[in-house]
């Protein structure tokens, strides 16, 4: 059986990931202890028409029923070799934001305290994290973008996630950026009346920026750098890299370059996601 085990931090998007697999034809189960999944696999093997692929969320909620989750995960992988453990997480600040928006207490926090709960959950799952096969940082993803990551992971040979992101300096730089390329070496279309209302996806604006010869070499150098660094990131156990392109307002030059690099990378075996962070401000 092709089995996807989704685990990780509360508020990071495990349910969204599970639903994404369900939409792709996986039999989906939420909040099931690992040893029960193992029993399910044994039962499934005896069926005339066995389930061929399944996705299941196994997280801290199983701890009360399974005091040794780590060993149960190991046993499950031995029982079913085609098993992938996917650890979903995001930044503490984003988890806090999501819990505040939902106005829910953290189930592990003392008196529902979210920060306290995050710390306890990380400690509870630290051994599981070490044996996970893939990591997805959802800090900058919407539910739709996370679903795209899941869908693309089935088509790509390489599990490396390359996030391409445009942003405006006037709206701040995020600590989640691994590399930042400053596109302010190009003239600012904001000062050209007919281009000001446009954004970097508009053909007229693209035609204007395409005229600068430096961009072909710049695109080539960035592309080579990304491909050169990815194996080194993998050697360090990192499977996600965020490449950001910035300009003053995050509407013209940064968007234009993000689109160009995305077009260049999208046919590679990496999982490539693009996002225009400041789109709502255009």
C-alpha positions in Angstrom: 0.0 0.0 0.0 1.2 3.5 -0.8 0.9 5.2 2.6 1.3 8.9 3.5 1.6 9.6 7.2 1.0 13.3 8.0 2.3 14.5 11.3 3.6 17.7 12.8 2.5 20.8 14.7 -1.1 21.8 15.5 -2.2 24.8 13.4 0.4 24.0 10.6 -2.1 22.6 8.1 -2.2 18.9 8.6 -5.9 18.7 7.9 -5.5 20.7 4.7 -2.8 18.2 3.6 -5.0 15.3 4.4 -7.9 16.7 2.4 -5.5 17.3 -0.5 -4.6 13.6 -0.6 -8.2 12.6 -0.3 -9.0 14.8 -3.3 -6.4 12.8 -5.2 -8.0 9.5 -4.5 -6.3 8.5 -1.2 -8.4 6.8 1.5 -8.1 9.4 4.3 -8.1 8.9 8.1 -7.6 11.6 10.8 -6.3 11.1 14.3 -5.6 7.4 14.2 -2.8 5.8 16.4 0.0 4.1 14.4 -0.6 0.7 15.7 -4.3 0.8 14.6 -3.1 1.8 11.1 -0.8 -1.2 11.1 -3.8 -3.4 12.0 -5.8 -1.8 9.2 -3.0 -2.6 6.7 -3.1 -6.3 7.8 -6.8 -6.4 7.4 -6.7 -4.6 4.0 -4.3 -7.2 2.6 -6.9 -9.9 3.1 -9.6 -8.0 1.1 -10.6 -9.0 -2.4 -10.2 -5.3 -3.6 -7.6 -3.9 -1.2 -7.1 -0.1 -0.8 -4.0 0.8 -2.8 -3.2 4.2 -1.3 -4.0 5.8 2.0 -3.2 9.1 3.9 -3.5 9.4 7.6 -2.9 12.1 10.2 -1.0 10.7 13.3 0.0 13.4 15.8 0.3 14.2 19.5 -3.4 13.2 20.0 -2.3 9.6 19.7 0.1 9.9 22.7 -2.6 9.0 25.2 -3.3 5.8 23.4 0.2 5.0 22.3 3.0 5.9 24.8 5.8 5.0 22.3 4.8 6.7 19.1 8.4 6.6 17.8 8.6 2.8 17.9 5.1 2.5 16.4 6.2 4.6 13.5 9.3 2.5 13.0 7.1 -0.7 13.1 4.7 0.7 10.7 7.4 1.6 8.2 8.8 -2.0 8.5 5.3 -3.4 8.0 4.6 -1.3 5.0 7.8 -0.3 3.1 6.0 2.2 0.8 5.4 4.6 3.6 6.3 8.3 3.6 6.3 10.3 6.8 5.5 14.0 6.1 6.2 16.5 8.9 4.1 19.6 8.5 5.1 22.7 10.5 5.3 26.5 10.5 6.8 29.4 12.4 5.7 29.9 16.0 4.4 33.4 15.1 2.2 32.0 12.4 0.7 29.3 14.7 0.0 32.0 17.2 -1.7 34.1 14.6 -3.8 31.2 13.4 -4.9 30.3 16.9 -5.7 33.9 17.7 -7.8 34.2 14.5 -9.8 31.1 15.4 -9.9 32.1 19.1 -9.1 28.6 20.2 -6.8 27.4 23.0 -3.9 25.1 22.3 -4.8 21.6 23.5 -1.4 21.1 25.1 -1.0 24.5 26.6 -1.4 25.2 30.3 -4.8 26.9 30.5 -4.9 26.8 26.7 -1.8 29.0 26.4 -0.6 28.7 22.7 3.1 29.4 23.2 3.3 26.9 26.1 1.5 24.3 23.9 3.8 24.8 20.9 6.8 24.1 23.1 5.3 20.9 24.6 4.2 19.7 21.2 7.7 20.1 19.7 9.2 18.2 22.5 6.6 15.4 22.2 7.2 15.0 18.4 11.0 15.6 18.3 11.8 11.9 17.7 9.1 11.6 15.0 10.6 14.7 13.3 14.0 12.9 13.1 12.6 10.0 11.2 10.4 12.0 8.9 11.0 11.7 5.1 9.7 15.1 4.0 9.2 18.4 5.7 6.7 21.1 4.6 7.0 24.6 6.1 3.6 26.2 5.7 4.5 29.6 7.2 3.9 31.4 3.9 1.3 29.2 2.4 -2.4 29.6 2.0 -4.5 26.4 2.0 -4.6 26.6 -1.8 -0.8 26.8 -2.0 -0.3 23.9 0.4 -2.6 21.8 -1.7 -0.5 22.7 -4.8 2.6 21.6 -3.0 1.0 18.2 -2.2 -0.3 17.7 -5.7 3.1 18.6 -7.3 5.0 16.3 -4.9 3.3 13.3 -6.7 4.6 14.4 -10.1 8.1 15.5 -9.2 11.0 13.1 -8.6 12.7 15.6 -6.3 11.0 16.5 -3.0 12.9 19.8 -2.8 10.4 22.8 -2.5 11.5 26.0 -4.1 9.5 29.0 -3.0 9.7 32.0 -5.4 8.4 35.1 -3.8 8.0 38.8 -4.7 7.8 41.5 -2.1 8.0 45.3 -1.6 10.8 46.7 0.7 8.4 49.3 2.0 6.3 46.4 3.5 9.3 44.8 5.2 11.6 41.8 4.7 10.5 38.4 6.2 12.9 36.3 8.3 11.7 33.3 6.3 13.6 34.4 3.1 16.8 32.4 2.4 18.0 34.6 -0.4 16.9 38.0 -1.5 17.6 39.7 -4.8 17.1 43.4 -5.0 15.5 44.4 -8.3 15.9 48.1 -7.7 18.8 48.2 -10.1 16.2 48.5 -12.8 14.3 51.8 -13.5 11.1 52.0 -11.6 8.0 51.7 -13.8 6.0 53.6 -11.1 7.4 56.8 -12.5 6.0 56.1 -16.0 2.3 57.1 -16.1 1.1 54.5 -18.5 2.9 51.7 -16.6 2.1 52.7 -13.0 -1.3 51.0 -12.8 0.1 47.7 -14.2 1.8 44.9 -12.4 4.7 42.5 -13.2 2.4 40.0 -14.9 1.1 42.4 -17.5 2.5 41.9 -21.0 3.0 45.7 -21.6 5.1 46.0 -18.4 7.1 42.8 -19.4 7.8 44.3 -22.8 9.2 47.4 -21.1 11.5 45.5 -18.7 12.6 43.0 -21.3 14.4 45.7 -23.1 17.2 45.9 -20.5 20.0 43.5 -21.6 21.2 42.8 -18.0 18.1 40.8 -17.3 19.0 37.9 -19.5 22.3 37.5 -17.8 20.7 38.1 -14.4 18.1 35.4 -15.0 20.8 32.9 -16.1 23.0 33.6 -13.1 20.1 33.2 -10.6 19.0 30.0 -12.3 22.5 28.6 -12.1 22.8 29.6 -8.5 19.6 27.9 -7.4 20.6 24.7 -9.1 24.1 24.9 -7.7 22.9 25.4 -4.1 20.0 22.9 -3.9 22.2 19.8 -3.5 24.1 21.6 -0.7 20.8 22.4 1.1 19.9 18.7 0.8 23.2 17.7 2.3 22.3 19.9 5.3 18.9 18.2 5.7 17.0 21.1 4.3 14.3 20.5 1.8 12.8 23.9 1.4 14.4 27.1 0.1 12.8 30.5 -0.3 14.1 32.8 -3.0 12.7 36.4 -2.8 12.8 39.2 -5.3 12.2 42.7 -3.9 11.5 46.1 -5.3 10.1 49.3 -3.7 6.4 48.5 -3.8 6.3 44.8 -4.6 4.2 45.3 -7.7 6.4 45.8 -10.8 10.0 44.7 -11.0 10.0 42.0 -8.3 6.8 40.4 -9.7 8.2 40.5 -13.2 11.4 38.7 -12.1 9.6 36.1 -10.0 7.4 35.2 -13.0 10.5 34.9 -15.2 12.4 32.6 -12.8 9.2 30.5 -12.2 8.9 30.0 -15.9 12.5 28.9 -16.0 12.2 26.5 -13.1 8.7 25.0 -13.3 9.8 22.2 -15.6 12.5 21.0 -13.3 11.9 18.1 -10.9 11.7 20.4 -7.9 8.3 21.4 -6.4 8.2 25.1 -7.4 5.7 27.5 -5.8 5.4 31.2 -6.7 3.8 33.8 -4.6 3.4 37.6 -4.8 3.3 38.5 -1.1 2.0 42.1 -1.5 -0.6 41.4 -4.1 -3.4 42.6 -1.9 -1.7 46.0 -1.8 -1.6 46.5 -5.6 
